[in-house]
Amino acid sequence: MKLFIFLLSSIVVVSAAELTLHSAQSYLVKNNFDLQIISEDVRKSDAEIAEAKSGLYPLIDVTGAYSYVSEKSKVQMTIPKFGTITSSSGQQDRTEIGADISYPVFTGMSRYYNIKNKETVKNSKDINKRITENRYSFILGLLYIRWSLATQQLDVRKQCVEYMERYADQVKVLHDGGVIVESKVLEAEAKLKAAELDYVLARTQNDSLKCELLGMIGIDDSEFTAEKILLSIDTMDVPDSIVMSRSELSLLDKSIEQLQLTKKISFAQRYPVVSALAGYHIANPGLNSGFGEFMDYFQVGAQVKWNVFDGLKNRNQRAQIEHQITMVQIDKEKNIDQWIRSFGLWKKQIQSAQERISVAEASLAASDAYMHSLESSLKAGVVTDVDYESAVTNYIQAGLQVENAKFSKRLSQLSAIYVSGKDIVY
């Protein structure tokens, strides 16, 4: 029996290193694939801003062309007394190279608003990255709390096996002394096997949670164990109210700002676009088709493009944006109301869990004292094995109740901090 518990516990103890919640969060930020994708998307925004700023520079095109026709251009003229005369002109091939530059002198401020819009998008992605990191840190904390609870339950089940081993040994001694019948020995051994089974199941649950957590933070080391005393959560300060400067509200504000810029871009399309054009070309034949040699020439100009009627399309687009802005503002108020309600609920859950801890710890202390008292009485033959077994069961249940109460408090405390909008740092 003792060999069984030694083998199982040694798997946990040998070369086991404690993975703190602080270290787990560091691994999470560094290795989580989803966070890596979001970080890359933020860096992608720099290229999008640079692309938008390219509209501030002129567009330069270098062109070259060569063409050939099988016949020259012909002109027919009818001259009195001479009849019809056919004359060929120009060349059968033409070569031209040149450079053209164009620049939109006036765009109704659309270029400026487009750049500001891209910058706002990047800011939104930065805020969303912080929100996602905080959400994943919250999920990590919940998973770690469950893992820590499973570790504590594993210890309790281990103690249960040890107590049942001593109980079985004591029953055997009493049987050898002729105090109790053999059926009691068999019953004690059966209960010991049941305790060993509970230990194995608790270990399986512990390993499963550990595997899930290690996969989330991107490491592969099965030798890690969880913290049993979660000071990183127990010592966290729960704010008195929700944080109004929280990232989620900042993201909604950026959404409104982005919609307002989109509206300005749409409004700028009502104005004409004025572009300046200039070019330098060398061609053979050139502007004078009568000469078969290269000649150069310049060209300058201006282009105005103005949409004066679009069936009220632009106006209706801006109206849609106004409705979207109102929707975001309502969503902001809704979220604030939900956060306030949820925060108040979790605060009450913390108080309730603390009361449970106090009661459970008192019950555990009383159960421990009673169990040790009966253990001595059982050796002396004063009490029955049933009484001692009942005391052991009560002690185990009291220990589990303490850990469950601590689990509830940690869960409520972490949830309250997350709902408040405070950044979670372990």
Backbone torsions as a table, in degrees:
resi	resn	phi	psi	omega
1	MET	NA	-46.9	-178.8
2	LYS	-66.0	-32.8	177.8
3	LEU	-62.6	-38.5	179.4
4	PHE	-58.7	-52.7	-177.2
5	ILE	-67.9	-31.5	179.0
6	PHE	-66.7	-43.7	-178.9
7	LEU	-64.7	-42.4	-179.2
8	LEU	-68.2	-43.4	-177.6
9	SER	-71.7	-30.5	-178.7
10	SER	-67.5	-29.1	177.5
11	ILE	-62.5	-33.7	-179.2
12	VAL	-79.8	-36.0	-169.2
13	VAL	-84.7	-41.8	-172.1
14	VAL	-63.5	126.6	176.8
15	SER	55.1	23.6	-178.6
16	ALA	-85.4	131.2	176.8
17	ALA	-112.3	141.9	-178.5
18	GLU	-80.9	124.6	176.4
19	LEU	-93.4	105.3	-179.1
20	THR	-72.7	158.5	178.5
21	LEU	-65.8	-34.3	176.9
22	HIS	-61.9	-45.3	178.3
23	SER	-65.7	-38.7	178.9
24	ALA	-62.0	-38.8	178.1
25	GLN	-66.4	-37.9	177.7
26	SER	-63.2	-44.1	176.4
27	TYR	-61.8	-39.1	-178.2
28	LEU	-60.6	-50.7	-178.0
29	VAL	-63.4	-32.7	-176.2
30	LYS	-82.5	-39.3	-166.9
31	ASN	-110.2	-17.2	-174.6
32	ASN	-64.7	129.8	-174.9
33	PHE	-65.3	-40.9	-179.3
34	ASP	-62.5	-41.3	178.9
35	LEU	-68.7	-32.9	176.7
36	GLN	-65.5	-39.5	178.9
37	ILE	-64.7	-43.0	179.4
38	ILE	-64.2	-40.8	178.4
39	SER	-62.4	-40.0	178.8
40	GLU	-67.3	-34.8	178.0
41	ASP	-66.7	-35.3	176.5
42	VAL	-64.8	-43.8	178.3
43	ARG	-65.2	-31.4	177.4
44	LYS	-63.0	-29.7	-179.2
45	SER	-63.8	-29.2	177.3
46	ASP	-61.3	-40.5	178.0
47	ALA	-68.5	-34.1	178.4
48	GLU	-67.1	-38.3	177.4
49	ILE	-66.2	-43.4	179.0
50	ALA	-62.4	-36.6	177.2
51	GLU	-64.3	-41.8	179.2
52	ALA	-65.4	-36.2	179.8
53	LYS	-71.6	-16.8	178.3
54	SER	-63.0	-22.1	177.7
55	GLY	-68.8	-11.6	178.0
56	LEU	-81.3	-10.7	-177.1
57	TYR	-105.6	155.0	178.0
58	PRO	-70.4	158.1	177.9
59	LEU	-101.7	123.2	-178.0
60	ILE	-115.8	126.8	178.8
61	ASP	-121.9	133.7	172.7
62	VAL	-107.8	126.7	-175.1
63	THR	-123.1	155.8	175.1
64	GLY	-151.5	141.7	-177.2
65	ALA	-150.6	146.8	174.2
66	TYR	-140.1	135.4	179.2
67	SER	-140.2	153.6	-179.5
68	TYR	-141.7	135.3	175.9
69	VAL	-120.3	149.3	-174.4
70	SER	-71.3	-23.8	-179.7
71	GLU	-135.5	154.9	176.2
72	LYS	-78.6	162.3	175.9
73	SER	-67.0	140.1	-178.2
74	LYS	-121.4	145.6	178.2
75	VAL	-128.9	126.1	178.7
76	GLN	-104.5	131.3	179.4
77	MET	-130.4	136.5	177.2
78	THR	-102.2	119.1	-178.6
79	ILE	-116.2	126.1	179.1
80	PRO	-54.4	141.6	180.0
81	LYS	73.3	-21.9	180.0
82	PHE	-105.9	-16.4	179.2
83	GLY	85.9	-155.9	-177.7
84	THR	-91.9	129.2	-180.0
85	ILE	-116.3	129.2	177.5
86	THR	-105.5	128.5	-177.8
87	SER	-127.3	134.4	177.1
88	SER	-94.5	146.2	-179.9
89	SER	-143.6	162.4	177.6
90	GLY	75.6	-167.6	-178.0
91	GLN	-123.1	160.1	-179.6
92	GLN	-79.8	-22.2	177.6
93	ASP	-123.2	158.9	180.0
94	ARG	-145.5	134.4	179.2
95	THR	-123.1	135.7	179.8
96	GLU	-147.5	135.4	170.9
97	ILE	-130.9	153.8	-178.6
98	GLY	-173.7	173.6	177.3
99	ALA	-134.5	133.2	-180.0
100	ASP	-123.8	142.6	177.5
101	ILE	-127.6	135.9	178.8
102	SER	-136.4	146.6	-178.6
103	TYR	-148.0	124.3	176.9
104	PRO	-74.7	103.3	-175.7
105	VAL	-68.4	-38.0	-177.7
106	PHE	-137.9	127.3	179.1
107	THR	-129.3	14.5	-179.3
108	GLY	70.4	29.3	179.4
109	MET	69.9	11.9	-177.0
110	SER	-67.2	-34.9	178.8
111	ARG	-64.3	-43.2	-179.9
112	TYR	-63.0	-45.9	-179.6
113	TYR	-66.8	-32.2	179.0
114	ASN	-66.9	-40.5	177.3
115	ILE	-64.9	-45.6	179.0
116	LYS	-62.1	-35.0	179.3
117	ASN	-65.5	-43.1	179.0
118	LYS	-65.2	-38.5	177.3
119	GLU	-64.9	-37.9	177.5
120	THR	-66.6	-37.3	177.4
121	VAL	-61.7	-42.9	178.7
122	LYS	-63.3	-43.9	178.1
123	ASN	-59.4	-38.9	178.4
124	SER	-64.3	-40.0	179.2
125	LYS	-67.3	-36.8	176.1
126	ASP	-61.6	-44.8	179.8
127	ILE	-65.4	-41.8	179.5
128	ASN	-63.8	-32.8	176.5
129	LYS	-63.6	-44.0	178.6
130	ARG	-64.5	-40.2	178.6
131	ILE	-62.3	-44.0	-178.9
132	THR	-66.5	-42.1	177.4
133	GLU	-61.1	-40.9	179.7
134	ASN	-67.2	-40.0	179.0
135	ARG	-65.4	-42.6	178.6
136	TYR	-67.1	-34.9	176.5
137	SER	-64.9	-37.1	176.6
138	PHE	-64.9	-46.9	178.6
139	ILE	-62.6	-40.2	177.2
140	LEU	-59.9	-44.1	-179.9
141	GLY	-61.8	-43.6	178.4
142	LEU	-60.9	-43.6	-179.7
143	LEU	-67.1	-38.4	-179.8
144	TYR	-67.3	-39.0	177.5
145	ILE	-60.5	-42.6	178.2
146	ARG	-64.2	-40.3	178.7
147	TRP	-64.6	-43.3	178.7
148	SER	-62.2	-40.8	177.4
149	LEU	-63.1	-42.5	179.0
150	ALA	-62.8	-35.5	177.1
151	THR	-65.6	-42.3	177.8
152	GLN	-64.9	-41.5	178.5
153	GLN	-64.8	-34.7	177.1
154	LEU	-63.4	-41.2	177.6
155	ASP	-63.4	-40.8	179.4
156	VAL	-63.9	-42.8	179.1
157	ARG	-65.2	-33.0	176.8
158	LYS	-65.6	-43.2	176.5
159	GLN	-62.1	-36.9	179.6
160	CYS	-61.9	-43.8	178.4
161	VAL	-62.1	-42.7	-179.6
162	GLU	-62.8	-43.0	178.8
163	TYR	-64.9	-41.2	-178.9
164	MET	-69.0	-29.5	174.8
165	GLU	-64.7	-46.3	178.9
166	ARG	-64.0	-39.0	179.2
167	TYR	-63.1	-43.8	-179.9
168	ALA	-64.4	-39.1	178.0
169	ASP	-64.1	-41.3	-179.4
170	GLN	-66.3	-40.0	178.4
171	VAL	-64.0	-38.4	179.5
172	LYS	-65.2	-40.0	177.7
173	VAL	-62.1	-44.2	178.9
174	LEU	-62.6	-36.6	178.5
175	HIS	-67.8	-42.1	179.2
176	ASP	-64.0	-27.7	178.7
177	GLY	-85.7	1.0	177.9
178	GLY	78.1	16.3	-178.2
179	VAL	-80.9	-40.7	-178.1
180	ILE	-126.3	164.3	-177.2
181	VAL	-83.1	167.3	-176.2
182	GLU	-66.2	-29.2	-179.0
183	SER	-59.7	-31.3	177.7
184	LYS	-66.7	-35.9	177.4
185	VAL	-64.8	-45.7	179.3
186	LEU	-63.6	-38.6	178.6
187	GLU	-63.6	-42.4	179.5
188	ALA	-64.4	-40.6	178.6
189	GLU	-65.3	-38.2	178.1
190	ALA	-63.8	-40.7	179.6
191	LYS	-70.1	-32.3	175.5
192	LEU	-64.9	-42.6	177.2
193	LYS	-62.0	-38.7	178.5
194	ALA	-64.5	-39.6	177.7
195	ALA	-65.3	-38.4	177.6
196	GLU	-64.7	-38.1	177.7
197	LEU	-64.1	-43.4	177.2
198	ASP	-60.1	-36.6	178.2
199	TYR	-64.8	-43.9	179.5
200	VAL	-62.8	-43.7	179.0
201	LEU	-63.2	-39.8	178.3
202	ALA	-65.1	-37.8	178.1
203	ARG	-66.4	-40.1	177.9
204	THR	-62.0	-43.6	177.2
205	GLN	-62.0	-41.9	179.6
206	ASN	-63.0	-45.0	-179.6
207	ASP	-66.1	-36.4	179.8
208	SER	-64.5	-46.2	178.9
209	LEU	-65.3	-38.7	178.5
210	LYS	-64.0	-42.4	179.0
211	CYS	-62.3	-41.6	179.1
212	GLU	-64.7	-41.9	-179.0
213	LEU	-68.6	-43.8	179.8
214	LEU	-64.0	-35.2	176.1
215	GLY	-65.8	-34.8	-179.5
216	MET	-67.7	-37.3	-177.0
217	ILE	-95.4	1.0	170.9
218	GLY	76.7	33.0	175.3
219	ILE	-126.9	159.6	-177.5
220	ASP	-132.8	87.4	179.4
221	ASP	-146.7	98.8	-174.9
222	SER	-73.6	-4.4	-177.4
223	GLU	-85.3	-7.2	-178.8
224	PHE	-68.0	146.1	171.9
225	THR	-123.7	160.1	-177.7
226	ALA	-87.7	156.9	172.4
227	GLU	-67.1	138.3	176.8
228	LYS	-91.3	-27.5	176.6
229	ILE	-113.9	105.4	-174.2
230	LEU	-87.8	73.5	179.8
231	LEU	-65.8	-29.4	-179.1
232	SER	-62.3	-25.6	176.8
233	ILE	-100.1	-42.3	-177.1
234	ASP	-62.0	-29.9	-177.8
235	THR	-95.9	4.2	178.3
236	MET	-67.8	136.8	177.3
237	ASP	-86.2	123.5	175.8
238	VAL	-87.3	122.0	-179.2
239	PRO	-64.0	162.1	-179.2
240	ASP	-75.9	-24.1	-179.3
241	SER	-152.2	174.5	-179.1
242	ILE	-70.8	153.4	-178.9
243	VAL	-86.9	114.8	-176.9
244	MET	-76.1	-14.5	177.2
245	SER	-95.1	19.5	-176.8
246	ARG	-62.0	156.2	-175.1
247	SER	-64.1	-34.7	-178.9
248	GLU	-61.7	-39.9	177.8
249	LEU	-70.4	-36.3	177.2
250	SER	-63.2	-37.3	179.2
251	LEU	-66.1	-40.5	177.5
252	LEU	-65.6	-38.4	176.3
253	ASP	-62.9	-39.6	177.5
254	LYS	-66.9	-33.8	176.5
255	SER	-63.6	-41.4	177.2
256	ILE	-64.1	-43.5	179.0
257	GLU	-61.6	-40.8	179.2
258	GLN	-65.5	-39.6	178.0
259	LEU	-66.5	-38.3	177.6
260	GLN	-64.3	-39.0	177.1
261	LEU	-67.8	-38.6	177.0
262	THR	-62.1	-38.3	177.3
263	LYS	-64.1	-41.3	178.5
264	LYS	-66.1	-37.7	176.8
265	ILE	-62.5	-42.2	178.4
266	SER	-64.8	-40.5	179.4
267	PHE	-65.7	-34.5	-179.9
268	ALA	-64.8	-21.8	179.0
269	GLN	-70.5	-9.9	176.5
270	ARG	-75.1	-19.5	-177.8
271	TYR	-90.1	157.7	177.6
272	PRO	-72.6	153.6	174.1
273	VAL	-104.6	118.0	-178.2
274	VAL	-108.0	122.6	-178.7
275	SER	-121.2	140.9	175.3
276	ALA	-101.3	140.0	-176.5
277	LEU	-126.8	144.8	175.4
278	ALA	-154.0	149.3	-178.9
279	GLY	-157.8	156.4	176.4
280	TYR	-132.7	126.7	-174.9
281	HIS	-132.0	151.5	171.5
282	ILE	-127.1	126.2	-174.9
283	ALA	-142.6	153.7	173.7
284	ASN	-138.0	110.4	-1.6
285	PRO	-75.5	158.3	179.6
286	GLY	-90.0	-144.4	-179.8
287	LEU	-66.1	-27.7	177.6
288	ASN	-97.5	99.0	-175.0
289	SER	-70.8	-6.5	-179.3
290	GLY	-80.9	-12.8	-179.7
291	PHE	-107.3	130.0	-179.4
292	GLY	-92.9	54.6	178.8
293	GLU	-147.4	165.2	-179.1
294	PHE	-71.3	142.5	172.7
295	MET	-144.1	149.7	-179.4
296	ASP	-108.5	158.1	179.9
297	TYR	-158.4	156.1	177.3
298	PHE	-108.6	155.8	171.9
299	GLN	-145.0	137.9	177.9
300	VAL	-132.6	157.0	179.4
301	GLY	-175.7	-179.5	178.2
302	ALA	-141.9	147.2	-179.5
303	GLN	-129.5	134.0	178.0
304	VAL	-121.2	127.1	177.4
305	LYS	-127.1	119.6	-174.1
306	TRP	-140.0	116.1	176.1
307	ASN	-84.5	111.4	-175.1
308	VAL	-93.3	-16.4	178.1
309	PHE	-154.4	128.5	179.8
310	ASP	-130.3	22.5	-179.7
311	GLY	69.6	28.7	-179.3
312	LEU	65.0	21.8	179.0
313	LYS	-62.6	-47.6	-177.6
314	ASN	-63.6	-40.3	-179.4
315	ARG	-63.8	-43.3	-179.5
316	ASN	-70.1	-31.1	175.2
317	GLN	-63.0	-42.7	179.1
318	ARG	-68.4	-32.2	176.7
319	ALA	-65.7	-39.3	177.4
320	GLN	-62.6	-40.5	180.0
321	ILE	-64.1	-39.3	177.9
322	GLU	-59.9	-41.8	178.4
323	HIS	-66.0	-37.9	177.8
324	GLN	-63.1	-40.8	178.1
325	ILE	-61.0	-44.2	178.0
326	THR	-62.4	-39.4	178.9
327	MET	-62.4	-42.4	179.4
328	VAL	-65.2	-40.0	178.9
329	GLN	-63.4	-40.3	177.5
330	ILE	-66.9	-41.4	179.0
331	ASP	-61.8	-36.2	177.8
332	LYS	-62.9	-46.4	178.7
333	GLU	-64.6	-38.0	179.3
334	LYS	-63.9	-44.4	-179.8
335	ASN	-63.6	-41.3	179.0
336	ILE	-60.6	-43.9	179.6
337	ASP	-62.9	-42.5	179.8
338	GLN	-66.2	-40.6	179.9
339	TRP	-63.9	-41.4	-179.6
340	ILE	-63.6	-45.2	179.8
341	ARG	-64.4	-46.2	-178.2
342	SER	-65.7	-38.2	179.6
343	PHE	-63.1	-43.6	178.0
344	GLY	-61.9	-37.5	179.2
345	LEU	-65.2	-44.6	-179.1
346	TRP	-67.8	-32.8	176.8
347	LYS	-61.9	-41.0	177.7
348	LYS	-67.3	-36.5	178.2
349	GLN	-63.9	-35.1	177.7
350	ILE	-63.0	-46.3	179.5
351	GLN	-61.9	-42.6	-179.9
352	SER	-64.2	-42.2	-179.9
353	ALA	-64.8	-38.0	178.5
354	GLN	-63.3	-39.8	176.5
355	GLU	-63.9	-39.4	178.0
356	ARG	-63.3	-39.3	179.6
357	ILE	-62.0	-46.0	-178.9
358	SER	-60.5	-45.9	-179.9
359	VAL	-66.3	-42.7	-177.8
360	ALA	-66.3	-39.5	178.9
361	GLU	-65.7	-39.4	176.7
362	ALA	-63.8	-40.6	178.6
363	SER	-65.5	-39.2	179.3
364	LEU	-64.8	-43.0	179.5
365	ALA	-62.6	-42.4	179.5
366	ALA	-66.3	-40.4	-179.5
367	SER	-66.6	-37.6	179.9
368	ASP	-65.1	-45.9	179.8
369	ALA	-62.9	-42.5	-179.2
370	TYR	-66.8	-39.6	-178.7
371	MET	-65.5	-44.9	179.2
372	HIS	-66.0	-32.5	177.2
373	SER	-65.1	-44.1	-179.7
374	LEU	-70.6	-29.5	179.0
375	GLU	-61.4	-43.1	177.6
376	SER	-67.7	-39.8	-179.3
377	SER	-67.2	-32.9	179.6
378	LEU	-67.1	-39.1	178.8
379	LYS	-63.8	-35.5	-179.9
380	ALA	-81.3	-6.6	179.4
381	GLY	77.8	17.3	-178.4
382	VAL	-79.9	-37.1	-179.5
383	VAL	-115.2	165.0	-179.5
384	THR	-87.9	162.8	177.8
385	ASP	-65.1	-28.3	178.7
386	VAL	-63.9	-42.0	178.6
387	ASP	-61.8	-43.6	-178.6
388	TYR	-67.3	-42.7	179.0
389	GLU	-60.6	-41.0	177.8
390	SER	-63.0	-38.6	179.3
391	ALA	-66.5	-40.7	177.9
392	VAL	-62.9	-44.7	179.2
393	THR	-60.5	-43.6	178.7
394	ASN	-63.3	-38.3	178.7
395	TYR	-64.3	-43.9	179.6
396	ILE	-63.0	-45.2	179.3
397	GLN	-62.9	-38.6	178.9
398	ALA	-65.3	-39.9	177.4
399	GLY	-63.1	-41.3	177.8
400	LEU	-66.2	-36.5	178.4
401	GLN	-64.1	-37.9	177.1
402	VAL	-62.3	-47.7	-178.4
403	GLU	-66.9	-36.9	178.0
404	ASN	-66.0	-38.1	178.1
405	ALA	-66.8	-41.0	176.4
406	LYS	-64.7	-38.0	176.9
407	PHE	-60.7	-44.7	-179.9
408	SER	-63.1	-40.6	179.9
409	LYS	-66.4	-44.9	-179.8
410	ARG	-63.4	-41.9	177.5
411	LEU	-60.9	-46.3	-179.3
412	SER	-67.1	-40.0	-178.6
413	GLN	-65.7	-46.3	179.7
414	LEU	-65.9	-39.2	179.1
415	SER	-65.3	-40.2	178.7
416	ALA	-63.7	-41.7	179.2
417	ILE	-64.8	-42.0	-179.6
418	TYR	-66.2	-44.6	-179.8
419	VAL	-65.3	-31.5	-178.9
420	SER	-66.4	-21.7	-178.5
421	GLY	96.5	2.8	178.8
422	LYS	-76.5	138.7	178.2
423	ASP	-64.7	134.7	-178.5
424	ILE	-91.3	113.9	177.4
425	VAL	-129.0	118.2	-177.5
426	TYR	-88.2	NA	NA
